C-alpha cells in the first residue's frame, strides 16, 4: 500500500462512526435537505420574520393606545367617511347609513372584551358616522339649482355686494320674484355682477333688473375643482350678470329679524372696508380691507397672481395665521398690562385673563370678517386651544387639534374635500408634531448655565433664533401642504421659503398688530396712524411678492394622480399622529406615494363642458386650441394640468395638419394631431359627417347631433358633454384596450368624463338643460311684431 493510500485510510478511520447512536424518536431523514432544496427553510424564516413584524406592530399599537393616540385618528376616519359619501357613484340612503351606524355600535358593545376587535369596530363606526354627517348636511341644505341659461326680470334682496378691481360690483341676492318669464322652480339665492350700481344701494335693499342667469358649472376637467359642488353647499343656485340697470324698488315684503341683523352687519363691514381702503389707498388699502373685513374683491389680479407664485397668498385669506396673530397680540398685550402690577399678577391667574381676552378678540374678528367657513374653522381651532388654557390644560397639542377637526367635520363635512381644510389641518398637524418632538428632545437634554455676552450679541442671537424658527416653520408647513397645493392648483412655489422668510416679519410685527390696534381705535376716529403703518407693512410684503415672482421659474406640477394623494396623506397621518414605532410604517407609504407621484399620466385631449373649446397636447409640450380667443380661465387651468407654457392658436387651412402644427380650421371644421391620432371638432352634424373618414376622435358642438360615423371613431356630442361634463382623452399604446373604441390595433382611446350618472344632488340640475335633452338653442320667433309681454315656451320657462 502506498503512503498516500495509507494516509487516506487513517483519515477515514479517524472520522468514522464506530457505533450507532440511538434516536430518541424515529429517525427521519429529509431527502430535500440532502438534495440541497432549502425552500422550506426560506418559507419558515419568512414566516418568523412576518410574525416578528406583526408582534412589533402590536406592541407599537398598544403603546400608542396607552398614550391615548387612538383618539387622534378619529377625525381621520371621520374624514374617510365623509369623502366616501361625496365620492360615491350613487346617493347613499339615509336609512342604510343609520342602520350601518347602529349595527357597528352594537358590534362594539358585544365585542367590548376584545380590545383589538373593539378598536377596529370603533373606527368602522366612526367612518359610518362621517358618512351620515355628510348625508344629513346634504339633506339639510338641499339648494335649488338652475338647470339652464335664461333671461328674466328678477327682484331680490341684497345680501352682500363686493366692489371688484375691474369696476364691476358682484351682488348676492335672495330671490323674491321673477317675471317675463316667471320661473316655476326659482333658486333661493343667486350671484350676479353689474357694471354700474347706484351708490345708495346697500345690503338689505330690494333691487330689480333684467338678469342673465346660468347654472353653476361643473369641473373644468375630470377630478378638478367642482364649482357646482361648492355652489350647492354655499346655497347659490345660479350665477349671472345684469343686462339692464339695477334699480331700487319698494316692496311691502318686510325682512325678518335675522335678515335685518345680517344686513346691518354686512353694511357695517362694507363701510369699514371702504374706510380702510380710502385711508390707506391703492392696492395696499384693498389688501388691508381684506385682512380686517374679509372682503377681497378689490385686490388687483396682478397682485393676487404675484402672491400665489411667491407662495404667500395665504396671508390674504383669513385663516389660522390671522386668528393666531390677533389672539397672540391681545394675549401678549393683556399679560404685559397685568405684569405692570406685580401684586395683581401674583394673586390672579393673569394667563387665564389673557386667554379669555384673546378668545373674545378672535370672536369679534370672526364677526367682522364675515364668518367665512375658513375663518370659522380657524376660530374653532384657536378657541379649543384657548379654552384648554382656561382649564389649565396644554394648549398646543394634537388632541386639541383633533377635537377641533371633529367639531368641524360634524358641522360642515363638505369642507373636507376643499383645499382650505386640507392645507390648514395638514400644516397645523405637522407643526404641532414637530413642536412636540422638539420639546421632548429639549426635555432630555442637560441644561447648561447661560453665559451673557452683551446686549448686541444677545440681540443678534435672538434674530438668528427667530430666523431659524421661521425657516423651520415655513419648511415644515410648506412640505405638509405642497401635496395638496399640487393636487388642487397644479403648482408649487419654488421660492416660497425665501418669500415667507422675507415677508412674514412684516406681517407678524407690523401688519397684523397694527390691524388689531386700528380696529380698537376706529370707533374713536384714531385709526389713521395704525392704518398708515399697516399700509407700509403691506407695501413691503408686496415688494417681496413681486421680487420673488419675477425670479420664479415655471411653477406648474401638472395633474397628479388621486392614488398618490391618498397614499401620501396616509403617510402624513401616521407620521404626525403616532408616537411609537407605528410611524415607521409611513416609510413604505412615502416611497409608494412618491413613485405614484412621479408616474404622471397627463391627458392628450381636453374638452370643455359646453363643447366649444378643445385642447390637444403637442409632442413639444405646447397646448393647441381650436379657438383663436379661448376663455383664459379655462386655458390657464388646462395649461397647469399638462405643464404647458405655450398656447398654440389655430390657423386657417383646409389640409390635414402635421404633428405639432396645432389646429387647422376651415368652414366649421378644426383638425389637429395628437400622438399620431387625428382629433376633429365640428360645429354641427353635417360638417361632422365629412370627418368620419380620417378622424379618430370627433367632437360635435351640436346637441341635436347623433353619431354620424362608424364604431371605429369616438364621437362626443354637445349633449354628451351637457350631461356628463368636461372630458379628457388619453391615447394608450397597447395591443388591446378592452371596452374602449379603437382606431387601430395599436392604440386604445380612454375617454373620461368629469361627472357620472346617476347624478348626485349637486349635479341633478344638469338633466334639465336644453342641451342635455338634445334640443337646439332657443331662439326668439322672427315675427314682425311681438306682444309687450312675450310668450316664452313652457320648456324654457321651467328650466332650472
WORAMO-V523817 format. One record per pair of residues at least 24 apart in sequence whose C-alpha atoms are under 7 Angstrom apart, sorted by the first residue. I is the first residue (numbers start at 1). J is the second residue. Records with the same first field share a line. If there is no record, write none. Layout:
# WORAMO-V523817
I=J / J
This chain:
# WORAMO-V523817
57=582
60=580 / 581 / 582
61=582
63=580
64=578 / 579 / 580
69=577 / 578
72=398 / 399 / 402 / 577
74=123 / 126
75=402 / 405 / 406
77=123 / 126 / 127
78=126 / 127 / 129 / 130 / 409
79=130 / 409 / 416
80=127
81=127 / 128 / 130 / 131
82=130 / 131 / 134 / 413
83=417
84=131
85=131 / 134
89=756
90=758 / 760
91=760
94=135
97=128 / 132
100=128
101=125 / 128 / 129
133=410 / 413
134=413 / 414
141=233
143=232 / 235 / 237
144=187 / 188 / 237
145=187 / 215 / 237 / 238 / 765 / 800
146=187 / 214 / 215 / 237 / 238 / 765 / 799 / 800
147=215 / 765 / 766 / 768 / 769 / 799 / 800
148=214 / 215 / 768 / 769 / 799 / 800
149=213 / 214 / 215
150=212 / 213 / 214
151=210 / 211 / 212 / 213
152=178 / 179 / 180 / 181 / 210 / 211 / 212
153=178 / 179 / 180 / 209 / 210 / 211
154=178 / 179 / 208 / 209 / 210 / 211
155=206 / 207 / 208 / 209
156=206 / 207 / 208
157=204 / 205 / 206 / 207
158=203 / 204 / 205 / 206
159=203 / 204 / 263
160=203 / 266
162=297
163=297 / 298
164=297 / 298
165=297 / 298 / 299 / 300
168=193 / 194 / 195 / 196
169=193 / 194 / 195
170=194
180=789
181=792 / 797
182=797
183=797 / 798
184=798
185=798 / 800
187=237 / 238
188=237
189=235 / 236 / 237
190=236 / 237 / 238 / 239
191=236 / 238 / 239 / 240
192=239 / 240 / 241 / 242
193=240 / 241 / 242
194=241 / 242
197=246
202=267
203=263 / 266 / 267
204=260 / 263
206=248 / 249 / 250
207=246 / 247 / 248 / 249
208=246 / 247 / 248 / 249
209=242 / 244 / 245 / 246 / 247
210=242 / 243 / 244
211=240 / 241 / 242 / 243
212=240 / 241 / 242 / 243
213=238 / 239 / 240 / 241
214=238 / 239 / 240
215=239
218=725
219=726 / 754
220=608 / 634 / 726
221=726 / 727 / 728 / 754
222=726 / 727 / 753 / 754
223=754
224=488
228=762 / 763
229=762
232=762
269=293 / 368
280=531 / 532 / 535
284=535 / 538 / 539
285=535
290=316
291=316 / 318
292=369 / 515
293=368 / 369 / 370
294=318 / 369 / 370
306=545 / 546 / 549
307=545
309=493 / 549
310=493 / 495 / 496 / 499 / 545 / 548 / 549
311=493 / 496 / 499
312=499 / 500
318=375
319=374 / 375 / 378
320=378
323=362 / 378 / 379
325=508 / 512
326=362 / 512 / 516
327=358 / 359 / 361 / 362
329=513
330=357 / 358
331=355 / 357 / 358
352=389 / 390
355=386 / 389 / 390
359=383 / 386
374=420
377=408
380=404
396=432
397=432
398=429 / 432
419=484 / 488
423=481 / 484
426=480 / 481
427=477 / 480 / 481
429=576
430=476 / 477 / 480 / 576
431=473 / 476 / 477
433=576
470=501
471=501
474=500
483=565
486=557
487=559 / 560
490=556 / 557 / 558 / 559 / 640 / 641
491=555 / 556 / 557
492=555 / 556 / 557
493=555
494=552 / 555
495=548 / 552
499=544 / 545 / 548
502=544
503=541 / 544
506=537 / 541
507=537
510=534 / 537
511=537 / 538
556=640 / 643
557=640 / 643
558=640 / 641 / 642 / 643
559=602 / 641 / 642
560=597 / 600
561=597 / 600
564=593 / 596 / 597
567=593
568=593
602=642
603=728 / 729 / 730
604=674 / 729 / 730 / 731
605=728 / 729 / 730
606=727 / 728 / 729
607=726 / 727 / 728
608=726 / 727
609=721 / 722 / 725 / 726
610=718 / 721 / 722
611=701 / 718 / 721
612=701
616=674
617=674
618=660 / 674
619=660
620=660
622=646 / 647 / 648
623=647 / 648
624=648 / 649 / 662 / 663
625=649 / 650 / 663
626=650 / 663 / 670
696=743
703=771 / 774 / 775 / 776
704=774 / 775 / 776
711=741
712=741 / 742 / 743
713=743
714=741
718=771
719=771 / 772 / 774
722=766 / 771 / 772
723=766 / 767 / 772
724=753 / 754 / 755 / 756
725=753 / 754 / 755
726=753 / 754
727=752 / 753 / 754
728=752 / 753
765=800
768=799 / 800
769=799
